[in-house]
Amino acid sequence: MKQVTLILVSSFCSALLAILIYRYFEQPKEIIIRESTPVRYANYDVPNSKINIPLTHLPNDFVAPSALVTSSVVNIRVGTSSAFDFWSNSNSFAASSGSGVIISSDGYIVTNNHVIQQGNQILITLNDRREFEARKVGTDPSTDLALLKIEASKLPFLSFGNSDSLRVGEWVLAVGNPFNLESTVTAGIVSAKGRNINILDDQYSIESFIQTDAMVNPGNSGGALVDVSGRLIGINTAIMTRSGHFEGYSFAIPSNLALKVIQDIQDFGEVQRGILGVNIEQVDSRLAKN
């Protein structure tokens, strides 16, 4: 019995001695467990302070606005017809195609005038594949805008945002049907505002485009440019290119201008604007000196 007790005491002392030696020579290590998506921070200088804002809170998640906008952007096909044509004849829709934006639940759609001006039949395809024949409510070549109407109800639609409050560098999404690829979403930033690129031939044309680097190609014309909340802040209209395809510069009609045009067409059947009797041009150093 004494021998067993001696063995147990000896074992306990040996274990205690080993623990003490381990603690003396092997210092404990700090283990950091990171989340699968680490939180990164962006520093924003504020007068008299510096605020750290998690980047996960910045507007870089486009899933929600994309889902909202794609259901409100339509495909537009335009063609010509005669007394011998049938509506089901797809060959009659070869004149042009583009995009449009539903702006009311009862079927008002805004698009570019150049999308629908080449034909007298307009076929609208919704995101859910339903098709409607549209009628022209009115057009305004001076801003390259047109208002269409389809006989439908309870449609998803986009609310207008304030394009004047846009800032250069803000994220925006372009939604449309480039190359007949329906419901295509691209992202970019506002590159500039108030651009005049001299693409409208009308004597009283108004150009004050929002320039973005969101990818826009043929078929995007008339589609939506939205902010990260899904509010309509522009109608995609043109690209500046030498190849005929996107090269980094796309242009959209500001929503505030589009809203004025649409309201005039609805209220008066045409756009009402004052005529000053003068021509407007960009002021350069030579003109300023004179």
N, C-alpha and C positions, 0 to 999 in steps of 0.2 A: 504494500500500500504506500509506504514511504517512497518507494522507487517510482510509482506512478505519479505521485504528487510532485516529486522532483522533476520528472519529465515535463509535466504540464507547466510548472513554474518556469522551467528553462525555455520552453517553447514560447511562452508569453513574453518573457524578457527579450528573446531573440527577435520576435515580431516588433516589439516596441522599439528596440534598438534600430531595426531596419527602417522603420517609419521616420525616426528622428534623423537618421543619416540621409534618407531621401529628401526630407524637407529642408535639410541644411544645404545639400549640394544642388538640388533641382528646384528652382524657384517656380511658382505657379505661373502659367501663361494666360493671357487674356484672349479669349476666343470671341470673334465677332461673327454673328450670323446675319448675312445680308438677305434682303428680300429678293425674289426673282426679278423684280423691276425696281432697281434702286431709285430713290428720289434724288433728282439733281436740282440744282438751284441756279437761278439767274439773278444777278445783282442789278438792282435799279437804283440809281442815285437820286435821292430826294433831298431837297434843301435841308441841311442840318441833320440828316440821318441817312442810313443805308438800310433798305428793306430787302430781305431775302424772300423771293417768291418761288415756290416749287414749280418747276417746269411742267409738271403734270397738270397744273392749274391753268397753263397757258392754252390758247385756242388752237391746239394741234390735233384734235380728235374730230374728224370730219364725218363720222359715221351717222350721227343724228341728223345734221343738216342735209347730208346726201340723201337719206331716206325720205326726208320731207320734200326736197326739191324735185327728185326724179318723178314722183307721182304727179307733179304739177306741170311738167314740161312735156310737150306733145311733138309728134312728128308731123310735118306738113309736106304734102305732095301737091304740086300744081300742074295743071295741064290745060289743054284747049279742047273744046268740044264743038260739034256741029249737030245738025238735025239727024245725022246718021250715026252719031256716036252713042254708045251705051256706057252707063256709069261703071259697069263691071269690066270694061276694057282697060286693062292696066297700061296699055300702050299710050293712052291719052294723058298719062301723068308723067310725061318725059320732059316737060318744060323746065321745071326746077323743083328743088326740095330744100327743106330747111327745118327750123325748129320754131316753137312758139311757147308762150307762157300763159297758163290759165290764171286769170287775175280775179275771178269771181266764181262763186259756186254755181251760178246759172249759165255759165258757158262763154263768158267773154275771154278772148285770147288776144294778146299783143304779140306782134312779130315785126320783122323788117318789111318795109315796102318793097325792097328789091326781091324778096323771097316770093311774093305773090303777084307781082305786077305783070308777069309774062303769060298769064293764062286766065281763063274765066271759070275754071272748076278748081275747087280747093277741097282736098280730102285730109281730114284730121284723124290721126291715129293716137289714141290715148295710151298711157303706160300699161293699162290693163288689156290692150289689144282691141278695144272697141273702136269702131270707125264712124265718123260723122261727116256729112257734107257741111261746109262752112260758107257763110255769106260775108261779104265785105260790109262792115259798118262804116268805115271811112279810112282814108289814107292821108299821109302828110309827107310828100317827097322831100320837103325841106329839112326834115329831121330823119328821114328814112324809117318812118314808123307806120304801122297799119294795125287797125283794130278789126278783129273777126268775131263772129258769133256762131255757136253751134246750139242746137236745141237739146239741151241736157240739163240735169239738175243734180244737186248734192255732189258737185265735183270738188276734188281737192284743189286748192288754189294758194298762191303766194301773196303775202302781204308786202306792201311797199316799205322799204327802209329809206332813210334819209341819206342820199348820196352826197350831200354837202358836208356831212360829218365824217366822211371817209378820210383817212390819213394815209399818206404814202408809207408803204411798208406793211399795211394791214393784210391779213390773209383773206383771200376770196376764192370762191369756187365757181367754175364755169360748167354749166350743164346743158347738153344738147345732143344732137344726133350726127356727129361727123361721119362722113362717108356711109351714111345710113346705119351706123352702129348706134342703136337706140340706147337712150338713157346713159350716156357717157359722162362721167364726172372727172374733172381735172382741177388741180389746185395751183395757186400761185399767190403773188402779192400785188398790191397796187403799186405800179411803177411810177405813175405820174397822173396828174389830173389836168383837165382843161385843154386837152390836146386838140389842135386843128391840123388835120392831115390832108385837107382839100380833096376829099373823095366824093362829095356831093355836088352835083352839077347845077342844082336849083339856084336861081338868082338870089333867093332869100334863105339859103341854107344856113343851118345852125350846127356848128361842130364844137363840141366841148367834151370830147371823149375821155372816159376813164381808160388809161393804159395799164394793162396787166401783163404778167408773164405766164398766166394760166393758159394751157395749150388749147387753141381754138383752130379748127380746120373747116374746109367747106362742108356745109351741113349744120354747123353750129350757129349760123346766122339766125337771129331771132330768139335764141335760147337765153337762159337766165344766167346772170352774174349775181351771186348772193354773198352775203357776209357769213361769218361762222355761226350765226344764229338762224340762218336760213331765210333772211329777209332779202327781198329783191332790191338790189342797188344798181342794176344795170341790165341793158339788153345787148348781148353780144352781137357785133355788127361787122367788124372788119379785121383783117390782119395786114401787116406790112411785111411783104415777102418778095423775093426775087424768083423763088422756085414754084410759087403757087400753093405752098403748104407752110405750116407754122414754122417760124424762125425766131420766135422769142418775143414777138410784139403783137398783142391783140388789143382791140379797142371796143368799148361798150358805151352805149348811150346812157347817160346818168338817169337814175330812176326818177329824180325830181322833174327833169325835162319830159320824160316819157309820161309821167302822171298828168302833167299839164296838157299835153297833146291829147291823151286819152279822154280826159274830162271835157275838153273842148269838142272833140268829135261826138261824144255822147250827148252833150248839152246843145250844141249848135250845128252838128253835122259837118263841121270843118274847124280848122284851127284859126282862132282869132289872135292876131298880133298887130301891133302898131308898126307903121312904116315911117321911118325917120327920113328917108330920102338921101341917106349917106351910105357909103360902103365902109365895112369894118375890116381892118387888117392888123396883123401883128406889128407891134412897135419895136423896131430895132434901133441901134445906136444912131444910124444915119437919119432915120425919120425923127427920132427924138431930138437930134441936134437941129434939124430944120424947124 
